[in-house]
């Protein structure tokens, strides 16, 4: 049994569908990113990393979803950091020149929108991935660089 995920071929070992336990752990790889609510700065990366490291050798399904979750969270984090740095660079340049011109305000708004879109995309995509993992499907995030292969 073979399943494809957008130009990426994944072969399931022993032609077996994921067990309920595997589906649950795969779903938790995605849902654990919401642990940032606890106030730990990089919990959205640490929590799925811990689950993935513990379960990756026990299940190809969990291994796949753990990598997907981590790659996506790292990607989103980097994009948000770029937006935040850009935002503060624009604010800093405005304070030094003591001029909040239209272009600076537009650039500040653009960086704020980038950060907001990243957060919304993260929440929506994570929920979609969690649901798909619990259904036993392979899910590939639309926007994700491959840091872990």
GROMACS elastic network, one bead per residue, 0.5 to 0.9 nm:
[ bonds ]
;  ai    aj funct       b0    kb
    1    11     6  0.72030   500
    1    12     6  0.67476   500
    1    13     6  0.87620   500
    1    14     6  0.84524   500
    1    16     6  0.77058   500
    1    17     6  0.87555   500
    2     9     6  0.77245   500
    2    10     6  0.65429   500
    2    11     6  0.51360   500
    2    12     6  0.63947   500
    2    15     6  0.76817   500
    3     9     6  0.67952   500
    3    10     6  0.58850   500
    3    11     6  0.66217   500
    3    12     6  0.77231   500
    3   137     6  0.86985   500
    3   138     6  0.78524   500
    4     7     6  0.70324   500
    4     8     6  0.60178   500
    4    10     6  0.59475   500
    4    11     6  0.83067   500
    4   138     6  0.81095   500
    5     8     6  0.51381   500
    5     9     6  0.63357   500
    5    10     6  0.73096   500
    5   138     6  0.67144   500
    5   139     6  0.69613   500
    5   140     6  0.66616   500
    6     9     6  0.80744   500
    6   140     6  0.75285   500
   10   138     6  0.85858   500
   11    15     6  0.79920   500
   12    15     6  0.54785   500
   12    16     6  0.65720   500
   12    17     6  0.76333   500
   12    18     6  0.88564   500
   12    60     6  0.73035   500
   12    61     6  0.78771   500
   13    16     6  0.65096   500
   13    17     6  0.89689   500
   13    60     6  0.75095   500
   14    17     6  0.88404   500
   16    19     6  0.84555   500
   17   136     6  0.73465   500
   18    21     6  0.79325   500
   18    22     6  0.57231   500
   18    23     6  0.62531   500
   18    59     6  0.84204   500
   18    60     6  0.88801   500
   18    61     6  0.66587   500
   18    62     6  0.89629   500
   18   136     6  0.60135   500
   18   137     6  0.87497   500
   19    22     6  0.51205   500
   19    23     6  0.62273   500
   19    24     6  0.86044   500
   19   136     6  0.81591   500
   20    23     6  0.50592   500
   20    24     6  0.61411   500
   20    25     6  0.86952   500
   20   134     6  0.80164   500
   20   136     6  0.83511   500
   21    24     6  0.50972   500
   21    25     6  0.62652   500
   21    26     6  0.85557   500
   22    25     6  0.51955   500
   22    26     6  0.60186   500
   22    27     6  0.84690   500
   22    55     6  0.89315   500
   22    58     6  0.89226   500
   22    59     6  0.67994   500
   22    60     6  0.89265   500
   22    61     6  0.67180   500
   22    62     6  0.61234   500
   22   133     6  0.89459   500
   22   134     6  0.85683   500
   22   136     6  0.83974   500
   23    26     6  0.50782   500
   23    27     6  0.60491   500
   23    28     6  0.85490   500
   23    61     6  0.77391   500
   23    62     6  0.74553   500
   23   133     6  0.58046   500
   23   135     6  0.70679   500
   23   136     6  0.57639   500
   23   137     6  0.87368   500
   24    27     6  0.50774   500
   24    28     6  0.61581   500
   24    29     6  0.87036   500
   24    62     6  0.88880   500
   24   133     6  0.77578   500
   24   134     6  0.60163   500
   25    29     6  0.62399   500
   25    30     6  0.89039   500
   25    51     6  0.76078   500
   25    52     6  0.87236   500
   25    55     6  0.78554   500
   25    62     6  0.63371   500
   25    65     6  0.89727   500
   25    66     6  0.89718   500
   25   133     6  0.87652   500
   25   134     6  0.86031   500
   26    29     6  0.51182   500
   26    30     6  0.69161   500
   26    31     6  0.89605   500
   26    51     6  0.87947   500
   26    52     6  0.85891   500
   26    61     6  0.69597   500
   26    63     6  0.79374   500
   26    64     6  0.82599   500
   26    65     6  0.55555   500
   26    66     6  0.67108   500
   26   130     6  0.75389   500
   26   133     6  0.57503   500
   26   134     6  0.70934   500
   26   136     6  0.87292   500
   27    30     6  0.53713   500
   27    31     6  0.62083   500
   27    32     6  0.84587   500
   27    62     6  0.84536   500
   27    65     6  0.78900   500
   27   129     6  0.75044   500
   27   131     6  0.70435   500
   27   132     6  0.79998   500
   27   133     6  0.51914   500
   27   134     6  0.55017   500
   28    32     6  0.54782   500
   28    33     6  0.85869   500
   28    48     6  0.75403   500
   28    51     6  0.77523   500
   28    66     6  0.89194   500
   28   130     6  0.73033   500
   28   133     6  0.89348   500
   29    32     6  0.56476   500
   29    33     6  0.75149   500
   29    47     6  0.76772   500
   29    49     6  0.79029   500
   29    50     6  0.88247   500
   29    51     6  0.61893   500
   29    52     6  0.68033   500
   29    62     6  0.77468   500
   29    65     6  0.67019   500
   29    66     6  0.53960   500
   29    67     6  0.88606   500
   29    68     6  0.89808   500
   29    69     6  0.65026   500
   29    70     6  0.84192   500
   29   130     6  0.80153   500
   30    33     6  0.60646   500
   30    34     6  0.84332   500
   30    48     6  0.67974   500
   30    65     6  0.75273   500
   30    66     6  0.73871   500
   30    68     6  0.85729   500
   30    69     6  0.56176   500
   30    70     6  0.85347   500
   30   126     6  0.58270   500
   30   127     6  0.76051   500
   30   129     6  0.66207   500
   30   130     6  0.54865   500
   30   133     6  0.84504   500
   31    34     6  0.59495   500
   31    35     6  0.81098   500
   31    48     6  0.81979   500
   31   126     6  0.67491   500
   31   127     6  0.71851   500
   31   129     6  0.87012   500
   31   130     6  0.63013   500
   32    35     6  0.55636   500
   32    36     6  0.85510   500
   32    43     6  0.83518   500
   32    44     6  0.68129   500
   32    45     6  0.86517   500
   32    46     6  0.88926   500
   32    47     6  0.56071   500
   32    48     6  0.57375   500
   32    51     6  0.85745   500
   33    36     6  0.65168   500
   33    37     6  0.89470   500
   33    43     6  0.67529   500
   33    45     6  0.65464   500
   33    46     6  0.82137   500
   33    47     6  0.63931   500
   33    48     6  0.64378   500
   33    69     6  0.83107   500
   33    73     6  0.78816   500
   33   126     6  0.79939   500
   34    37     6  0.60214   500
   34    38     6  0.84219   500
   34    43     6  0.79583   500
   34    44     6  0.61770   500
   34    47     6  0.88461   500
   34   123     6  0.84405   500
   34   126     6  0.89755   500
   35    38     6  0.56683   500
   35    39     6  0.79593   500
   35    40     6  0.77551   500
   35    43     6  0.57222   500
   35    44     6  0.59693   500
   35    47     6  0.70354   500
   36    39     6  0.55535   500
   36    40     6  0.56128   500
   36    41     6  0.64941   500
   36    42     6  0.67672   500
   36    44     6  0.53263   500
   36    45     6  0.87871   500
   36    47     6  0.89097   500
   37    40     6  0.74828   500
   37    43     6  0.84433   500
   37    44     6  0.89060   500
   38    41     6  0.87543   500
   38    43     6  0.81002   500
   39    42     6  0.87847   500
   39    43     6  0.79918   500
   40    43     6  0.53127   500
   40    44     6  0.84623   500
   41    44     6  0.79406   500
   42    45     6  0.56046   500
   42    46     6  0.62704   500
   42    47     6  0.86641   500
   43    47     6  0.56108   500
   43    48     6  0.83935   500
   44    47     6  0.59862   500
   44    48     6  0.70269   500
   44    49     6  0.88548   500
   44    70     6  0.86778   500
   44    73     6  0.69631   500
   45    48     6  0.58737   500
   45    49     6  0.61068   500
   45    50     6  0.87802   500
   45    69     6  0.85400   500
   45    70     6  0.63173   500
   45    73     6  0.62816   500
   45    74     6  0.70636   500
   46    50     6  0.61480   500
   46    51     6  0.87796   500
   46    70     6  0.88748   500
   47    50     6  0.53099   500
   47    51     6  0.64956   500
   47    52     6  0.86604   500
   48    51     6  0.50965   500
   48    52     6  0.59261   500
   48    53     6  0.84436   500
   48    66     6  0.64639   500
   48    67     6  0.88410   500
   48    69     6  0.70138   500
   48    70     6  0.65895   500
   49    52     6  0.50654   500
   49    53     6  0.59807   500
   49    54     6  0.85467   500
   49    66     6  0.72178   500
   49    67     6  0.85090   500
   49    69     6  0.87508   500
   49    70     6  0.67286   500
   50    53     6  0.51945   500
   50    54     6  0.62197   500
   50    55     6  0.86366   500
   51    54     6  0.52782   500
   51    55     6  0.60950   500
   51    56     6  0.80605   500
   51    62     6  0.88665   500
   51    66     6  0.74786   500
   52    55     6  0.52725   500
   52    56     6  0.52447   500
   52    57     6  0.87956   500
   52    62     6  0.70214   500
   52    63     6  0.62716   500
   52    64     6  0.89824   500
   52    65     6  0.82722   500
   52    67     6  0.74193   500
   52    70     6  0.87448   500
   53    56     6  0.56604   500
   53    57     6  0.79888   500
   53    63     6  0.84710   500
   53    66     6  0.84648   500
   54    57     6  0.75665   500
   54    58     6  0.82420   500
   55    58     6  0.52861   500
   55    59     6  0.65083   500
   55    60     6  0.89965   500
   55    62     6  0.65734   500
   55    63     6  0.69498   500
   55    66     6  0.87935   500
   56    59     6  0.57666   500
   56    60     6  0.67232   500
   56    61     6  0.83030   500
   56    62     6  0.59714   500
   56    64     6  0.80424   500
   56    66     6  0.75724   500
   57    60     6  0.72323   500
   57    62     6  0.86994   500
   57    63     6  0.71613   500
   58    61     6  0.89813   500
   58    62     6  0.79597   500
   58    63     6  0.81503   500
   59    62     6  0.53042   500
   59    63     6  0.60892   500
   59    64     6  0.86108   500
   60    64     6  0.61030   500
   60    65     6  0.86844   500
   61    64     6  0.52575   500
   61    65     6  0.63840   500
   61    66     6  0.85716   500
   61   133     6  0.86814   500
   61   136     6  0.83732   500
   61   137     6  0.89120   500
   61   138     6  0.77761   500
   62    65     6  0.51420   500
   62    66     6  0.58441   500
   62    67     6  0.84664   500
   62   133     6  0.88142   500
   63    66     6  0.51764   500
   63    67     6  0.62307   500
   63    68     6  0.86363   500
   64    67     6  0.53321   500
   64    68     6  0.62451   500
   64    69     6  0.86904   500
   64   138     6  0.78439   500
   64   139     6  0.88639   500
   65    69     6  0.60290   500
   65    70     6  0.85153   500
   65   129     6  0.85059   500
   65   133     6  0.73749   500
   65   138     6  0.73829   500
   65   139     6  0.73706   500
   65   140     6  0.84334   500
   66    69     6  0.51568   500
   66    70     6  0.61260   500
   66    71     6  0.84928   500
   67    70     6  0.51698   500
   67    71     6  0.59283   500
   67    72     6  0.84143   500
   67   146     6  0.85490   500
   67   147     6  0.84998   500
   67   148     6  0.60091   500
   67   149     6  0.72289   500
   68    71     6  0.52458   500
   68    72     6  0.61034   500
   68    73     6  0.85672   500
   68   139     6  0.78793   500
   68   140     6  0.65495   500
   68   141     6  0.69843   500
   68   144     6  0.79742   500
   68   146     6  0.83026   500
   68   148     6  0.82395   500
   69    72     6  0.52605   500
   69    73     6  0.61163   500
   69    74     6  0.85944   500
   69   126     6  0.79067   500
   69   129     6  0.83833   500
   69   140     6  0.89517   500
   69   141     6  0.81633   500
   70    73     6  0.51295   500
   70    74     6  0.60536   500
   70    75     6  0.84470   500
   70   147     6  0.82752   500
   70   148     6  0.77976   500
   71    74     6  0.52965   500
   71    75     6  0.61267   500
   71    76     6  0.86632   500
   71   141     6  0.89217   500
   71   144     6  0.59839   500
   71   145     6  0.61162   500
   71   146     6  0.58098   500
   71   147     6  0.57172   500
   71   148     6  0.64528   500
   72    75     6  0.50454   500
   72    76     6  0.60914   500
   72    77     6  0.84429   500
   72   122     6  0.82685   500
   72   141     6  0.67365   500
   72   142     6  0.88317   500
   72   143     6  0.69682   500
   72   145     6  0.69982   500
   72   146     6  0.83655   500
   73    76     6  0.51489   500
   73    77     6  0.59610   500
   73    78     6  0.85512   500
   73   122     6  0.77148   500
   73   144     6  0.82102   500
   74    77     6  0.50592   500
   74    78     6  0.61796   500
   74    79     6  0.86845   500
   74   144     6  0.82954   500
   74   145     6  0.82711   500
   74   147     6  0.80643   500
   75    78     6  0.52541   500
   75    79     6  0.63042   500
   75    80     6  0.86590   500
   75   143     6  0.77278   500
   75   144     6  0.57459   500
   75   145     6  0.61021   500
   75   146     6  0.87127   500
   75   147     6  0.86463   500
   76    79     6  0.51415   500
   76    80     6  0.60877   500
   76    81     6  0.85091   500
   76   118     6  0.62730   500
   76   119     6  0.80465   500
   76   121     6  0.86592   500
   76   122     6  0.70717   500
   76   143     6  0.83345   500
   76   144     6  0.78637   500
   77    80     6  0.51316   500
   77    81     6  0.60574   500
   77    82     6  0.86108   500
   77   118     6  0.84328   500
   78    81     6  0.50365   500
   78    82     6  0.62004   500
   78    83     6  0.86412   500
   79    82     6  0.51426   500
   79    83     6  0.63018   500
   79    84     6  0.87070   500
   79   114     6  0.81818   500
   79   115     6  0.77724   500
   79   118     6  0.74006   500
   80    84     6  0.61075   500
   80    85     6  0.85764   500
   80   111     6  0.89716   500
   80   114     6  0.73105   500
   80   115     6  0.52543   500
   80   116     6  0.86341   500
   80   118     6  0.64913   500
   80   119     6  0.81585   500
   81    85     6  0.60322   500
   81    86     6  0.83780   500
   81   115     6  0.83372   500
   82    85     6  0.52039   500
   82    86     6  0.60185   500
   82    87     6  0.84693   500
   82   111     6  0.86235   500
   82   115     6  0.88416   500
   83    86     6  0.51188   500
   83    87     6  0.60402   500
   83    88     6  0.87300   500
   83   110     6  0.86188   500
   83   111     6  0.50449   500
   83   112     6  0.70998   500
   83   113     6  0.87524   500
   83   114     6  0.62535   500
   83   115     6  0.58869   500
   84    87     6  0.50042   500
   84    88     6  0.63085   500
   84    89     6  0.85804   500
   84   111     6  0.69872   500
   84   112     6  0.77666   500
   84   115     6  0.72340   500
   85    88     6  0.52714   500
   85    89     6  0.61001   500
   85    90     6  0.86467   500
   85   111     6  0.88920   500
   86    89     6  0.50374   500
   86    90     6  0.62184   500
   86    91     6  0.86560   500
   86   107     6  0.84999   500
   86   108     6  0.80043   500
   86   111     6  0.66018   500
   87    90     6  0.53004   500
   87    91     6  0.63141   500
   87    92     6  0.86181   500
   87   107     6  0.75130   500
   87   108     6  0.53928   500
   87   109     6  0.83318   500
   87   110     6  0.84808   500
   87   111     6  0.55373   500
   87   112     6  0.70775   500
   88    92     6  0.58590   500
   88    93     6  0.84157   500
   88   108     6  0.82769   500
   89    92     6  0.50261   500
   89    93     6  0.60856   500
   89    94     6  0.85262   500
   90    93     6  0.52186   500
   90    94     6  0.62156   500
   90    95     6  0.87812   500
   90   104     6  0.62828   500
   90   105     6  0.84381   500
   90   107     6  0.70355   500
   90   108     6  0.64130   500
   91    94     6  0.50813   500
   91    95     6  0.63140   500
   91    96     6  0.87732   500
   91   100     6  0.84694   500
   91   104     6  0.77157   500
   91   105     6  0.87647   500
   91   108     6  0.73262   500
   92    95     6  0.52173   500
   92    96     6  0.63031   500
   92    97     6  0.86847   500
   93    96     6  0.52071   500
   93    97     6  0.62063   500
   93    98     6  0.82077   500
   93    99     6  0.85466   500
   93   104     6  0.86169   500
   94    97     6  0.52623   500
   94    98     6  0.55408   500
   94    99     6  0.53121   500
   94   100     6  0.55418   500
   94   101     6  0.80487   500
   94   104     6  0.70539   500
   95    99     6  0.68358   500
   95   100     6  0.78579   500
   96    99     6  0.79962   500
   97   100     6  0.83279   500
   99   104     6  0.85003   500
  100   103     6  0.80574   500
  100   104     6  0.59978   500
  100   105     6  0.64839   500
  101   104     6  0.54468   500
  101   105     6  0.63771   500
  101   106     6  0.86745   500
  102   105     6  0.51545   500
  102   106     6  0.60590   500
  102   107     6  0.85840   500
  103   106     6  0.50125   500
  103   107     6  0.61020   500
  103   108     6  0.85608   500
  104   107     6  0.50220   500
  104   108     6  0.60753   500
  104   109     6  0.84807   500
  105   108     6  0.50680   500
  105   109     6  0.61062   500
  105   110     6  0.85360   500
  106   109     6  0.50386   500
  106   110     6  0.60653   500
  106   111     6  0.86732   500
  107   111     6  0.61963   500
  107   112     6  0.85123   500
  108   111     6  0.52596   500
  108   112     6  0.61619   500
  108   113     6  0.86126   500
  109   112     6  0.50170   500
  109   113     6  0.60896   500
  109   114     6  0.86128   500
  110   113     6  0.50517   500
  110   114     6  0.62059   500
  110   115     6  0.87257   500
  111   114     6  0.50169   500
  111   115     6  0.63209   500
  111   116     6  0.86349   500
  112   115     6  0.51876   500
  112   116     6  0.61751   500
  112   117     6  0.86112   500
  113   117     6  0.59738   500
  113   118     6  0.84582   500
  114   117     6  0.51693   500
  114   118     6  0.61629   500
  114   119     6  0.87270   500
  115   118     6  0.51029   500
  115   119     6  0.63332   500
  115   120     6  0.87697   500
  116   119     6  0.51808   500
  116   120     6  0.62446   500
  116   121     6  0.84906   500
  117   120     6  0.51538   500
  117   121     6  0.58804   500
  117   122     6  0.83426   500
  118   121     6  0.50974   500
  118   122     6  0.59515   500
  118   123     6  0.86459   500
  119   122     6  0.50593   500
  119   123     6  0.62986   500
  119   124     6  0.87085   500
  120   123     6  0.52355   500
  120   124     6  0.61486   500
  120   125     6  0.83759   500
  121   124     6  0.52853   500
  121   125     6  0.57676   500
  121   126     6  0.81701   500
  122   125     6  0.53452   500
  122   126     6  0.58668   500
  122   127     6  0.85233   500
  123   126     6  0.52827   500
  123   127     6  0.62801   500
  123   128     6  0.87219   500
  124   127     6  0.53134   500
  124   128     6  0.62671   500
  124   129     6  0.86637   500
  125   128     6  0.50495   500
  125   129     6  0.60241   500
  125   130     6  0.84933   500
  125   141     6  0.70096   500
  125   142     6  0.84696   500
  126   129     6  0.50776   500
  126   130     6  0.60653   500
  126   131     6  0.86486   500
  126   141     6  0.86291   500
  127   130     6  0.50758   500
  127   131     6  0.62843   500
  127   132     6  0.86714   500
  128   131     6  0.52634   500
  128   132     6  0.62261   500
  128   133     6  0.85969   500
  128   139     6  0.85777   500
  129   132     6  0.51006   500
  129   133     6  0.59997   500
  129   134     6  0.85376   500
  129   138     6  0.85438   500
  129   139     6  0.59223   500
  129   140     6  0.77818   500
  129   141     6  0.75948   500
  130   133     6  0.51326   500
  130   134     6  0.61741   500
  130   135     6  0.86458   500
  130   139     6  0.88134   500
  131   134     6  0.51807   500
  131   135     6  0.63021   500
  131   136     6  0.88156   500
  131   137     6  0.88086   500
  132   135     6  0.50553   500
  132   136     6  0.64445   500
  132   137     6  0.52606   500
  132   138     6  0.69147   500
  132   139     6  0.63523   500
  133   136     6  0.50618   500
  133   137     6  0.53299   500
  133   138     6  0.64216   500
  133   139     6  0.69097   500
  134   137     6  0.73958   500
  135   138     6  0.89801   500
  140   143     6  0.87244   500
  140   144     6  0.84189   500
  141   144     6  0.60642   500
  144   147     6  0.88125   500
  145   148     6  0.87266   500
  146   149     6  0.62114   500
